[in-house]
Amino acid sequence: MKNLTKKIGAAALLGLSVLVLWSVVSGPVVLSVRADSQGYPTTMGTATNIPTFVTASVVSNGLNSWIPVSQGRGLALQWVGKMSAATSPPCPIYLQPSLDGTNISTNVWTWTVTPGGTTSTAFVTNWSRAQLEGFTFLVVSGISNAAGSGTLTNTSLVWQYPNF
């Protein structure tokens, strides 16, 4: 147990949010470690169904990536991507809230990111708990490269919310 404590302490110093250990008897063990700048444990995930590339003049719709919204907490999103050419067009990401986890609102939220040409660029946004009040999910419904002359590549979307 002493060695396990040292490993957990080392992971906390490295800023890891979740440490997964494997026990021969019980299978995976997931431990939440202080992760954010204020020391609160967090839950993180990667949005699914996000295309790794979106060609020029295309809007990728129908992605249907469901991101959980935990009541009474905010939510942060981080998008990373770049262009295949030295252009920096605005690339809107379309999100739609869901009240019940089944039906999607027709009210579309737009978060516009602007890739930095051929250099990978990260954008972060967040919503407060007041902005997300009553919602159980945000659904990523589309990503647009309609104004781009190159291909939007290496796209990924990560979400995170605090566990307090």
Buried (B, 14 or more C-beta within 10 A) or exposed (E): EEEEEEEBEEBBEEEBBBBEEEEEEEEEEEBEBBBBEEEEBBBEEEBEEBBEBBBBEBEBEEBEBBBBBBEEBBBBBBBBBBBBBEBBBBBBBBBBBBEEEEEBBEEBBEBEBEBBBBEBBEBEBBBEBEEBEEBBBBBBBBBBBEEBEBBBBBBBBBBBBBEE
